[in-house]
């Protein structure tokens, strides 16, 4: 659950008939048994900042690592392990462009807006996508520029192939490339399964899952040619836990997690990372209107005892999108739910 929604988890009370929405809407350490150990600290260069990291090797393994000067040391035993040279790792992690071109779908409000602002404030060039809220999207772009970033606004329904193509064309025409994609656009059509119309099922699946497929495919065509890129998909805790009254939404968000893992495997050889972020209850206009009884039931399911903030989700996305130290993270789903679900 993210964005403008909150939802009373079925686990909170089986007798409560009220359903509140959960989920995102539009809106090296090598260890063995040997006691003998060796360690070294190669130097990494992250965007010009020189950092030291340590790697410990112990026991029966063969590990060969070259440092940035090209010298190497090896540890021998029965098992062979090939590790990329520090020089290569340093080169790859320093390839981050000064002002990466980013597309954020569904960026006019909620989590999408917070992500666009966070990336823009960090210096990224941001394409702010919206489906219907043109004025709100323009406001987001204006705020990004006030923060020192660069932004353009492009409307489009991300479940429509032609609209997706138009969005990516706009980014390439303006800035020449796409470095980062944040798949955030989504909707809810909540109702119990027995009352759910096929149109309600189709709408949610088409935008929340098929839209992620279409945008990721479009981004990959660009990223694969230059052998780098980062893709972050906004899923939901509901995709992992399920929720009564959200069969369509939960199916789509679970699909996003599986999609993320599969695509991460496909594109890893091209230095493209693909990860998901799964928010829990995030504060919104809707959660502010909940009654005290419902809110208490919600809080009883969250160990941290509070709603998350859109800025907290945006911070995680920013890390996965921009931080050089996230270059070795791919195929993961980061849960941001205050401990509500601990997979």
One Martini backbone bead per residue (centre of mass of N, CA, C, O) as a GRO file, in nm:
protein
  343
    1UNK     BB    1   0.094   0.036   0.023
    2UNK     BB    2   0.031   0.344  -0.122
    3UNK     BB    3  -0.004   0.657  -0.135
    4UNK     BB    4  -0.358   0.721  -0.101
    5UNK     BB    5  -0.351   0.457   0.068
    6UNK     BB    6  -0.528   0.229   0.281
    7UNK     BB    7  -0.544  -0.090   0.477
    8UNK     BB    8  -0.725  -0.332   0.616
    9UNK     BB    9  -0.619  -0.603   0.737
   10UNK     BB   10  -0.750  -0.912   0.772
   11UNK     BB   11  -0.579  -0.982   1.033
   12UNK     BB   12  -0.695  -0.775   1.230
   13UNK     BB   13  -1.006  -0.857   1.137
   14UNK     BB   14  -1.261  -1.083   1.053
   15UNK     BB   15  -1.528  -0.896   1.137
   16UNK     BB   16  -1.450  -0.669   0.959
   17UNK     BB   17  -1.609  -0.500   0.677
   18UNK     BB   18  -1.388  -0.301   0.642
   19UNK     BB   19  -1.206  -0.166   0.360
   20UNK     BB   20  -0.869  -0.080   0.324
   21UNK     BB   21  -0.631   0.037   0.133
   22UNK     BB   22  -0.351  -0.122  -0.016
   23UNK     BB   23  -0.099   0.056  -0.170
   24UNK     BB   24  -0.003   0.153  -0.485
   25UNK     BB   25  -0.081   0.435  -0.646
   26UNK     BB   26  -0.069   0.685  -0.839
   27UNK     BB   27  -0.002   0.849  -0.688
   28UNK     BB   28   3.326  -0.936   0.080
   29UNK     BB   29   3.198  -1.197   0.217
   30UNK     BB   30   3.422  -1.477   0.279
   31UNK     BB   31   3.331  -1.792   0.426
   32UNK     BB   32   3.483  -2.031   0.648
   33UNK     BB   33   3.610  -2.281   0.872
   34UNK     BB   34   3.864  -2.148   0.886
   35UNK     BB   35   4.094  -1.969   1.092
   36UNK     BB   36   4.234  -1.872   0.855
   37UNK     BB   37   4.293  -1.524   0.764
   38UNK     BB   38   4.231  -1.272   0.511
   39UNK     BB   39   4.293  -0.918   0.439
   40UNK     BB   40   4.158  -0.640   0.241
   41UNK     BB   41   4.166  -0.283   0.096
   42UNK     BB   42   4.026  -0.174  -0.154
   43UNK     BB   43   3.976   0.079  -0.392
   44UNK     BB   44   3.704   0.298  -0.442
   45UNK     BB   45   3.519   0.481  -0.705
   46UNK     BB   46   3.256   0.715  -0.633
   47UNK     BB   47   3.229   0.970  -0.820
   48UNK     BB   48   3.538   1.049  -0.700
   49UNK     BB   49   3.502   0.894  -0.438
   50UNK     BB   50   3.711   0.765  -0.204
   51UNK     BB   51   3.687   0.423  -0.103
   52UNK     BB   52   3.689   0.179   0.156
   53UNK     BB   53   3.705  -0.180   0.132
   54UNK     BB   54   3.645  -0.500   0.269
   55UNK     BB   55   3.796  -0.835   0.234
   56UNK     BB   56   3.725  -1.162   0.348
   57UNK     BB   57   3.936  -1.456   0.375
   58UNK     BB   58   3.853  -1.803   0.451
   59UNK     BB   59   3.978  -2.089   0.387
   60UNK     BB   60   3.865  -2.320   0.133
   61UNK     BB   61   3.962  -2.092  -0.104
   62UNK     BB   62   3.970  -1.930  -0.424
   63UNK     BB   63   4.104  -1.592  -0.440
   64UNK     BB   64   4.103  -1.331  -0.691
   65UNK     BB   65   4.236  -0.992  -0.659
   66UNK     BB   66   4.233  -0.675  -0.807
   67UNK     BB   67   4.353  -0.378  -0.791
   68UNK     BB   68   4.373  -0.057  -0.918
   69UNK     BB   69   4.687  -0.108  -0.996
   70UNK     BB   70   4.688  -0.446  -1.071
   71UNK     BB   71   4.742  -0.595  -0.842
   72UNK     BB   72   4.775  -0.921  -0.672
   73UNK     BB   73   4.595  -1.169  -0.476
   74UNK     BB   74   4.593  -1.502  -0.333
   75UNK     BB   75   4.371  -1.780  -0.246
   76UNK     BB   76   4.410  -2.118  -0.154
   77UNK     BB   77   4.220  -2.419  -0.257
   78UNK     BB   78   3.953  -2.629  -0.346
   79UNK     BB   79   3.781  -2.373  -0.413
   80UNK     BB   80   3.656  -2.185  -0.681
   81UNK     BB   81   3.666  -1.820  -0.713
   82UNK     BB   82   3.522  -1.568  -0.902
   83UNK     BB   83   3.631  -1.224  -0.910
   84UNK     BB   84   3.599  -0.923  -0.969
   85UNK     BB   85   3.768  -0.664  -1.022
   86UNK     BB   86   3.822  -0.368  -0.872
   87UNK     BB   87   3.858  -0.205  -1.126
   88UNK     BB   88   3.587  -0.276  -1.254
   89UNK     BB   89   3.404  -0.188  -1.023
   90UNK     BB   90   3.498   0.105  -1.019
   91UNK     BB   91   3.415   0.175  -1.305
   92UNK     BB   92   3.111   0.110  -1.289
   93UNK     BB   93   3.043   0.298  -1.031
   94UNK     BB   94   3.152   0.569  -1.201
   95UNK     BB   95   2.920   0.592  -1.444
   96UNK     BB   96   2.758   0.802  -1.328
   97UNK     BB   97   2.580   1.042  -1.420
   98UNK     BB   98   2.531   1.363  -1.336
   99UNK     BB   99   2.232   1.370  -1.504
  100UNK     BB  100   2.001   1.165  -1.488
  101UNK     BB  101   1.756   1.009  -1.672
  102UNK     BB  102   1.408   1.025  -1.569
  103UNK     BB  103   1.124   0.808  -1.519
  104UNK     BB  104   0.800   0.891  -1.375
  105UNK     BB  105   0.523   0.730  -1.300
  106UNK     BB  106   0.277   0.871  -1.148
  107UNK     BB  107   0.388   1.196  -1.052
  108UNK     BB  108   0.149   1.397  -0.929
  109UNK     BB  109   0.138   1.206  -0.666
  110UNK     BB  110   0.250   1.095  -0.391
  111UNK     BB  111   0.499   0.885  -0.443
  112UNK     BB  112   0.571   0.993  -0.724
  113UNK     BB  113   0.625   1.280  -0.634
  114UNK     BB  114   0.845   1.220  -0.421
  115UNK     BB  115   1.040   1.090  -0.621
  116UNK     BB  116   1.074   1.324  -0.819
  117UNK     BB  117   1.183   1.525  -0.608
  118UNK     BB  118   1.427   1.362  -0.508
  119UNK     BB  119   1.569   1.337  -0.785
  120UNK     BB  120   1.573   1.636  -0.857
  121UNK     BB  121   1.737   1.731  -0.603
  122UNK     BB  122   1.986   1.538  -0.705
  123UNK     BB  123   1.991   1.623  -1.040
  124UNK     BB  124   1.781   1.510  -1.205
  125UNK     BB  125   1.614   1.424  -1.494
  126UNK     BB  126   1.253   1.472  -1.515
  127UNK     BB  127   0.983   1.275  -1.604
  128UNK     BB  128   0.647   1.373  -1.569
  129UNK     BB  129   0.392   1.157  -1.521
  130UNK     BB  130   0.047   1.140  -1.639
  131UNK     BB  131  -0.307   1.094  -1.681
  132UNK     BB  132  -0.497   1.358  -1.545
  133UNK     BB  133  -0.297   1.551  -1.359
  134UNK     BB  134  -0.170   1.817  -1.495
  135UNK     BB  135  -0.136   2.039  -1.280
  136UNK     BB  136   0.018   1.868  -1.073
  137UNK     BB  137   0.255   1.803  -1.262
  138UNK     BB  138   0.347   2.094  -1.306
  139UNK     BB  139   0.413   2.145  -1.008
  140UNK     BB  140   0.635   1.935  -0.986
  141UNK     BB  141   0.823   2.054  -1.201
  142UNK     BB  142   0.858   2.326  -1.061
  143UNK     BB  143   0.987   2.215  -0.801
  144UNK     BB  144   1.232   2.089  -0.933
  145UNK     BB  145   1.347   2.357  -1.046
  146UNK     BB  146   1.369   2.493  -0.763
  147UNK     BB  147   1.582   2.256  -0.675
  148UNK     BB  148   1.773   2.236  -0.958
  149UNK     BB  149   1.629   2.090  -1.168
  150UNK     BB  150   1.489   1.890  -1.437
  151UNK     BB  151   1.171   1.921  -1.630
  152UNK     BB  152   0.901   1.724  -1.765
  153UNK     BB  153   0.570   1.692  -1.915
  154UNK     BB  154   0.384   1.372  -1.960
  155UNK     BB  155   0.119   1.233  -2.087
  156UNK     BB  156  -0.020   0.903  -1.995
  157UNK     BB  157  -0.112   0.568  -2.052
  158UNK     BB  158   0.067   0.283  -1.936
  159UNK     BB  159  -0.138   0.068  -2.086
  160UNK     BB  160  -0.044   0.217  -2.350
  161UNK     BB  161   0.172   0.179  -2.601
  162UNK     BB  162   0.167   0.462  -2.734
  163UNK     BB  163   0.217   0.624  -2.472
  164UNK     BB  164   0.486   0.501  -2.398
  165UNK     BB  165   0.636   0.585  -2.654
  166UNK     BB  166   0.594   0.892  -2.610
  167UNK     BB  167   0.747   0.920  -2.345
  168UNK     BB  168   1.026   0.816  -2.442
  169UNK     BB  169   1.057   1.013  -2.676
  170UNK     BB  170   1.061   1.270  -2.505
  171UNK     BB  171   1.319   1.205  -2.348
  172UNK     BB  172   1.509   1.166  -2.592
  173UNK     BB  173   1.458   1.439  -2.731
  174UNK     BB  174   1.559   1.608  -2.481
  175UNK     BB  175   1.823   1.404  -2.355
  176UNK     BB  176   1.898   1.115  -2.532
  177UNK     BB  177   1.787   0.940  -2.277
  178UNK     BB  178   1.772   0.655  -2.035
  179UNK     BB  179   1.856   0.563  -1.692
  180UNK     BB  180   1.570   0.582  -1.534
  181UNK     BB  181   1.305   0.375  -1.388
  182UNK     BB  182   0.974   0.448  -1.245
  183UNK     BB  183   0.720   0.224  -1.154
  184UNK     BB  184   0.407   0.375  -1.029
  185UNK     BB  185   0.166   0.339  -1.178
  186UNK     BB  186  -0.178   0.325  -1.042
  187UNK     BB  187  -0.465   0.128  -0.930
  188UNK     BB  188  -0.797   0.095  -0.785
  189UNK     BB  189  -1.062  -0.183  -0.751
  190UNK     BB  190  -1.239  -0.235  -0.483
  191UNK     BB  191  -1.354  -0.571  -0.408
  192UNK     BB  192  -1.510  -0.838  -0.379
  193UNK     BB  193  -1.490  -1.109  -0.571
  194UNK     BB  194  -1.806  -1.162  -0.610
  195UNK     BB  195  -1.826  -0.839  -0.716
  196UNK     BB  196  -1.629  -0.855  -0.939
  197UNK     BB  197  -1.550  -0.722  -1.230
  198UNK     BB  198  -1.377  -0.765  -1.511
  199UNK     BB  199  -1.308  -0.465  -1.548
  200UNK     BB  200  -1.167  -0.436  -1.270
  201UNK     BB  201  -0.950  -0.637  -1.324
  202UNK     BB  202  -0.831  -0.526  -1.592
  203UNK     BB  203  -0.749  -0.241  -1.508
  204UNK     BB  204  -0.535  -0.323  -1.297
  205UNK     BB  205  -0.358  -0.512  -1.465
  206UNK     BB  206  -0.291  -0.319  -1.703
  207UNK     BB  207  -0.142  -0.103  -1.529
  208UNK     BB  208   0.016  -0.251  -1.282
  209UNK     BB  209   0.151  -0.466  -1.498
  210UNK     BB  210   0.154  -0.404  -1.803
  211UNK     BB  211   0.285  -0.125  -1.767
  212UNK     BB  212   0.554  -0.235  -1.661
  213UNK     BB  213   0.624  -0.395  -1.910
  214UNK     BB  214   0.623  -0.166  -2.122
  215UNK     BB  215   0.832   0.024  -1.983
  216UNK     BB  216   1.064  -0.177  -1.951
  217UNK     BB  217   1.098  -0.243  -2.249
  218UNK     BB  218   1.161   0.048  -2.339
  219UNK     BB  219   1.408   0.091  -2.154
  220UNK     BB  220   1.585  -0.152  -2.242
  221UNK     BB  221   1.646  -0.060  -2.532
  222UNK     BB  222   1.831   0.169  -2.423
  223UNK     BB  223   2.014   0.037  -2.197
  224UNK     BB  224   2.151  -0.198  -2.359
  225UNK     BB  225   2.329  -0.022  -2.549
  226UNK     BB  226   2.493   0.108  -2.281
  227UNK     BB  227   2.513  -0.088  -2.033
  228UNK     BB  228   2.285   0.071  -1.851
  229UNK     BB  229   2.071   0.075  -1.553
  230UNK     BB  230   1.759   0.165  -1.369
  231UNK     BB  231   1.496  -0.027  -1.207
  232UNK     BB  232   1.185   0.071  -1.040
  233UNK     BB  233   0.929  -0.103  -0.865
  234UNK     BB  234   0.603  -0.051  -0.749
  235UNK     BB  235   0.463  -0.214  -0.506
  236UNK     BB  236   0.335  -0.427  -0.232
  237UNK     BB  237   0.241  -0.582   0.051
  238UNK     BB  238   0.000  -0.724  -0.091
  239UNK     BB  239   0.183  -0.901  -0.281
  240UNK     BB  240   0.265  -1.082  -0.013
  241UNK     BB  241  -0.021  -1.100   0.173
  242UNK     BB  242  -0.270  -0.986   0.099
  243UNK     BB  243  -0.632  -0.876   0.054
  244UNK     BB  244  -0.932  -0.806   0.125
  245UNK     BB  245  -1.071  -0.669  -0.174
  246UNK     BB  246  -0.768  -0.720  -0.354
  247UNK     BB  247  -0.717  -0.931  -0.584
  248UNK     BB  248  -0.621  -0.755  -0.821
  249UNK     BB  249  -0.395  -0.596  -0.678
  250UNK     BB  250  -0.233  -0.835  -0.561
  251UNK     BB  251  -0.174  -0.972  -0.829
  252UNK     BB  252  -0.017  -0.738  -0.956
  253UNK     BB  253   0.202  -0.699  -0.727
  254UNK     BB  254   0.308  -0.986  -0.739
  255UNK     BB  255   0.387  -0.968  -1.036
  256UNK     BB  256   0.603  -0.750  -1.000
  257UNK     BB  257   0.798  -0.921  -0.836
  258UNK     BB  258   0.840  -1.148  -1.044
  259UNK     BB  259   0.925  -0.965  -1.274
  260UNK     BB  260   1.174  -0.842  -1.142
  261UNK     BB  261   1.339  -1.107  -1.112
  262UNK     BB  262   1.343  -1.190  -1.410
  263UNK     BB  263   1.465  -0.928  -1.535
  264UNK     BB  264   1.722  -0.922  -1.369
  265UNK     BB  265   1.839  -1.175  -1.508
  266UNK     BB  266   1.836  -1.074  -1.804
  267UNK     BB  267   2.004  -0.776  -1.743
  268UNK     BB  268   2.274  -0.817  -1.586
  269UNK     BB  269   2.479  -0.840  -1.834
  270UNK     BB  270   2.400  -0.511  -1.886
  271UNK     BB  271   2.398  -0.344  -1.617
  272UNK     BB  272   2.094  -0.393  -1.513
  273UNK     BB  273   1.886  -0.291  -1.264
  274UNK     BB  274   1.617  -0.471  -1.075
  275UNK     BB  275   1.367  -0.336  -0.858
  276UNK     BB  276   1.169  -0.337  -0.556
  277UNK     BB  277   0.898  -0.160  -0.387
  278UNK     BB  278   0.711  -0.224  -0.068
  279UNK     BB  279   0.464  -0.073   0.062
  280UNK     BB  280   0.264   0.024   0.309
  281UNK     BB  281   0.141   0.231   0.524
  282UNK     BB  282   0.057   0.549   0.388
  283UNK     BB  283   0.029   0.863   0.425
  284UNK     BB  284  -0.292   1.032   0.371
  285UNK     BB  285  -0.592   1.157   0.305
  286UNK     BB  286  -0.731   0.890   0.372
  287UNK     BB  287  -0.606   0.823   0.652
  288UNK     BB  288  -0.713   1.093   0.783
  289UNK     BB  289  -1.031   0.977   0.759
  290UNK     BB  290  -1.010   0.775   0.963
  291UNK     BB  291  -1.114   0.611   1.212
  292UNK     BB  292  -1.019   0.519   1.524
  293UNK     BB  293  -1.080   0.215   1.507
  294UNK     BB  294  -0.934   0.155   1.241
  295UNK     BB  295  -0.658   0.272   1.318
  296UNK     BB  296  -0.603   0.078   1.550
  297UNK     BB  297  -0.600  -0.181   1.380
  298UNK     BB  298  -0.365  -0.095   1.209
  299UNK     BB  299  -0.151  -0.041   1.435
  300UNK     BB  300  -0.155  -0.342   1.539
  301UNK     BB  301   0.012  -0.432   1.262
  302UNK     BB  302   0.241  -0.212   1.350
  303UNK     BB  303   0.527  -0.206   1.526
  304UNK     BB  304   0.590   0.114   1.489
  305UNK     BB  305   0.301   0.272   1.513
  306UNK     BB  306   0.292   0.387   1.204
  307UNK     BB  307   0.303   0.566   0.939
  308UNK     BB  308   0.420   0.621   0.648
  309UNK     BB  309   0.623   0.812   0.428
  310UNK     BB  310   0.684   0.921   0.118
  311UNK     BB  311   0.984   0.995   0.177
  312UNK     BB  312   1.071   0.705   0.256
  313UNK     BB  313   1.024   0.580  -0.018
  314UNK     BB  314   1.193   0.780  -0.187
  315UNK     BB  315   1.464   0.715  -0.051
  316UNK     BB  316   1.483   0.424  -0.154
  317UNK     BB  317   1.468   0.488  -0.454
  318UNK     BB  318   1.711   0.674  -0.467
  319UNK     BB  319   1.918   0.465  -0.390
  320UNK     BB  320   1.863   0.261  -0.626
  321UNK     BB  321   1.906   0.487  -0.856
  322UNK     BB  322   2.192   0.657  -0.752
  323UNK     BB  323   2.363   0.479  -0.581
  324UNK     BB  324   2.662   0.320  -0.614
  325UNK     BB  325   2.607   0.099  -0.378
  326UNK     BB  326   2.355  -0.027  -0.567
  327UNK     BB  327   2.500  -0.193  -0.806
  328UNK     BB  328   2.463  -0.491  -0.638
  329UNK     BB  329   2.147  -0.455  -0.674
  330UNK     BB  330   1.923  -0.728  -0.763
  331UNK     BB  331   1.606  -0.874  -0.746
  332UNK     BB  332   1.467  -0.695  -0.526
  333UNK     BB  333   1.252  -0.653  -0.227
  334UNK     BB  334   1.162  -0.361  -0.061
  335UNK     BB  335   1.038  -0.326   0.258
  336UNK     BB  336   0.792  -0.058   0.364
  337UNK     BB  337   0.608  -0.132   0.686
  338UNK     BB  338   0.697  -0.126   0.999
  339UNK     BB  339   0.672  -0.462   1.028
  340UNK     BB  340   0.409  -0.593   0.917
  341UNK     BB  341   0.617  -0.737   0.718
  342UNK     BB  342   0.844  -1.038   0.747
  343UNK     BB  343   0.996  -1.220   0.493
   0.00000   0.00000   0.00000
